[in-house]
Structures are given as C-alpha cells and as structure tokens.
C-alpha cells in the first residue's frame, strides 16, 4: 500500500474512533433531555461523519481546491446521521418483533444491533457514495463497506457489559466505544484507500449519473 494511503488509513481509524466515542457520550447526555436513544444514534452518526469529513477532504482534495463543496460536507455528515436513524428504527423493530427470553445474555442483543447497524450502514453508504463518486471510481462498493463497518462496530459495543464485569465501569465506557469506532474505521478506511481515483473530479451535476455508469 502507498505510504500516503497508509497514513490516511491510520488517521481515519483514529478520528473515526474519536468521533464515535465523543458522539456516543454526547448522545447519552442529550438523550436525557430529548428523543432518548434516537438522539444517541444521531449523535454517534454526526460525530463519526464530522470526524471522517476532516480526513476525507484532505485525502480527496490535497490542494484544497474549490472542487470540494460545502454541500459535500453536509451530505457526508447527514448521510452518517440518517443511516444511524435508520439503524435505530430497524433496531426497534427487531427488538419488538423478537421474543427474547428472560435471562438471555448479550450475544443475541449484539446480533440484533449488528443487523440494525448493517442496514443503517448501507443507508449511510448509499448517501455518501454520491460524494465519493465525484473523486473515486467504483464508489458503489462504499455501500457494502459502510454496512460491514457499522455492523462490525456492534462487536465493540458488545464488549461493554463484559468489560464492566472485569473493571471499573468508567473504563468500559471509555474502551467499548473506542473499540467500536476502531472496527468501523479499519473496515471503511481500508475500502476508502483501495478505491481507484478518477483522473479529475467530476462536475457535481454529473457525478451521480457518471458513477452509476462506472
């Protein structure tokens, strides 16, 4: 792998984990005042989207040219938030539609969360692929990468109960979101740096159509 791409991947992992963690903490705080767990989901999506956008523009537009627009930043962050709203809705339906016997422990909950996050991640990827399509070829592969990355992050969150049994809760609260965000960053970051570049960014009005025909 090109060293510059390796550096981008490492920074992507670090900031995705940070954005995931800070978003989760902010979401849990705000959830006490409005919208409950939905607000937590939106905050996680916003934190991740904002952190990733910082890396993304520098990677796709290293010269800080005018090709990158403010609307692309909005679309990227909104895509992450919208996907997590979808994940929340799907998760609620799965929990309501699944008979979970009393006493059943974490694995079932983690699987349900992973399924919901996979659907939400696919929704996120579909929106964000519109941004990537201006700069990268085969951007539709981002949909699968986002679905896999967000589903994988459920494994990190699933560590929280296990960690709480072995250490102080405060360490579990710190480590589990960081692990979840790291898994998300590893999967999506690898997919990002492996997508081939276009010779030049497409005009915004041509990007969706051109990407579909790529």
C-alpha positions in Angstrom: 0.0 0.0 0.0 1.2 3.5 -0.8 2.6 5.2 2.4 0.4 8.2 1.9 -2.7 5.9 1.8 -1.4 4.1 4.8 -1.2 7.3 6.7 -4.7 8.3 5.6 -6.0 4.9 6.8 -4.3 5.3 10.2 -5.7 8.8 10.7 -9.1 7.7 9.5 -9.2 4.9 12.1 -8.1 7.3 14.9 -10.6 10.0 14.1 -13.4 7.6 13.5 -12.9 6.1 16.9 -12.7 9.5 18.4 -15.8 10.7 16.6 -17.7 7.5 17.6 -16.8 7.9 21.2 -17.5 11.6 21.6 -20.7 11.2 19.6 -21.8 8.4 21.9 -21.0 10.4 25.1 -22.8 13.5 23.7 -25.8 11.4 22.6 -26.2 9.7 26.0 -26.1 13.2 27.7 -28.6 14.8 25.3 -30.8 11.7 25.4 -31.8 12.6 28.9 -33.5 15.8 27.6 -35.0 14.8 24.2 -35.7 11.9 21.9 -33.9 9.3 24.0 -32.0 6.6 22.2 -32.8 8.2 18.8 -30.8 11.2 19.8 -27.9 9.0 20.9 -28.0 7.3 17.4 -28.0 10.7 15.7 -25.1 11.9 17.8 -23.0 8.9 17.0 -23.6 9.4 13.3 -22.9 13.1 13.5 -19.7 12.5 15.4 -18.4 9.9 13.0 -19.4 11.9 9.9 -17.8 15.1 11.2 -14.5 13.3 12.1 -14.4 11.4 8.8 -15.1 14.5 6.8 -12.0 16.1 8.2 -9.8 13.3 6.7 -11.8 12.9 3.6 -11.4 16.4 2.1 -7.7 16.3 2.7 -7.4 12.9 1.1 -9.6 13.6 -2.0 -8.5 17.3 -2.4 -5.0 17.6 -1.0 -4.5 21.0 -2.7 -7.7 22.3 -1.0 -9.1 23.3 -4.4 -12.7 24.5 -4.9 -13.8 21.1 -6.3 -14.9 20.1 -2.8 -18.1 21.9 -1.9 -19.7 22.7 1.5 -22.7 20.7 0.3 -20.5 17.6 0.1 -19.5 18.1 3.7 -23.2 18.4 4.6 -24.1 15.3 2.6 -21.3 13.2 4.2 -22.3 14.1 7.7 -26.1 13.9 7.0 -25.6 10.5 5.4 -23.9 9.2 8.6 -26.7 10.7 10.8 -29.5 9.4 8.5 -28.0 6.0 8.5 -27.9 5.8 12.2 -31.6 7.0 12.4 -32.4 4.1 10.1 -30.4 1.7 12.3 -32.4 3.0 15.3 -35.7 2.3 13.6 -34.7 -1.1 12.4 -33.2 -2.0 15.8 -36.5 -1.0 17.5 -38.5 -3.2 15.0 -36.2 -6.1 15.6 -36.4 -5.9 19.4 -40.2 -5.5 19.2 -40.5 -8.4 16.8 -38.2 -10.8 18.6 -39.2 -12.9 21.6 -36.2 -12.7 23.9 -36.4 -15.0 26.9 -35.7 -13.6 30.3 -32.1 -14.3 31.3 -30.7 -14.4 27.7 -27.4 -12.5 27.8 -25.6 -10.2 25.4 -24.9 -12.2 22.2 -28.5 -12.0 21.0 -28.6 -8.3 21.6 -25.2 -7.8 19.8 -26.5 -9.8 16.8 -29.7 -7.7 16.7 -27.6 -4.5 17.0 -25.3 -5.7 14.2 -28.2 -6.4 11.9 -29.7 -3.0 12.5 -26.4 -1.2 12.1 -25.8 -3.2 8.8 -29.0 -1.8 7.4 -28.2 1.7 8.7 -24.7 1.5 7.4 -25.9 0.6 3.9 -28.2 3.6 4.0 -25.2 5.7 5.1 -23.1 4.3 2.3 -25.7 4.9 -0.3 -25.8 8.6 0.5 -22.0 9.0 1.0 -21.2 7.2 -2.3 -22.7 10.2 -4.1 -19.9 12.3 -2.7 -17.2 9.7 -3.3 -18.4 9.2 -6.9 -17.0 12.6 -7.9 -13.5 11.6 -7.0 -13.3 7.9 -7.0 -14.3 5.0 -9.3 -16.4 2.1 -8.2 -17.8 4.2 -5.4 -20.8 1.9 -5.1 -18.5 -0.5 -3.2 -18.7 2.0 -0.4 -22.2 0.9 0.4 -21.0 -2.6 1.3 -18.0 -1.3 3.2 -20.2 1.0 5.3 -22.7 -1.7 6.0 -19.9 -4.1 7.1 -18.1 -1.4 9.1 -21.1 -0.3 11.1 -22.2 -3.9 11.7 -18.7 -4.7 12.9 -18.8 -1.8 15.3 -21.6 -3.6 17.2 -18.9 -6.1 18.4 -17.1 -3.2 20.1 -20.2 -2.0 21.9 -20.9 -5.6 22.8 -17.7 -5.5 24.9 -19.2 -3.0 27.3 -21.1 -5.5 29.6 -18.1 -7.9 29.6 -15.7 -5.1 30.4 -17.9 -3.8 33.1 -17.7 -7.1 34.9 -13.9 -7.1 34.9 -13.0 -3.4 35.5 -14.5 -0.2 36.7 -17.5 0.9 34.6 -15.7 4.1 33.6 -13.0 2.1 31.8 -15.7 0.1 30.0 -17.5 3.3 29.0 -14.2 4.6 27.5 -12.9 1.5 25.9 -16.0 0.0 24.3 -16.9 3.0 22.1 -13.3 3.4 21.1 -13.2 -0.3 20.1 -16.4 0.1 18.1 -15.2 3.1 16.3 -11.8 1.5 15.6 -13.5 -1.5 13.9 -15.6 0.9 11.8 -12.5 2.9 10.9 -10.5 -0.2 10.0 -13.1 -1.6 7.6 -14.3 1.6 5.9 -10.8 3.2 5.9 -9.4 0.2 4.0 -12.2 0.4 1.5 -11.6 4.1 1.0 -7.9 3.9 0.2 -8.4 0.9 -2.1 -11.0 2.7 -4.3 -9.2 3.9 -7.6 -9.1 7.7 -8.2 -10.6 9.5 -11.1 -8.2 11.5 -13.3 -10.1 14.7 -12.3 -13.2 15.3 -10.1 -16.5 15.3 -11.9 -18.7 18.3 -12.0 -21.3 18.0 -9.2 -24.2 17.8 -11.7 -22.6 14.8 -13.5 -21.4 12.8 -10.5 -24.4 10.6 -9.7 -25.1 9.7 -13.3 -21.5 9.0 -14.2 -21.0 7.0 -11.0 -23.9 4.7 -11.8 -22.5 4.0 -15.2 -18.9 3.4 -14.0 
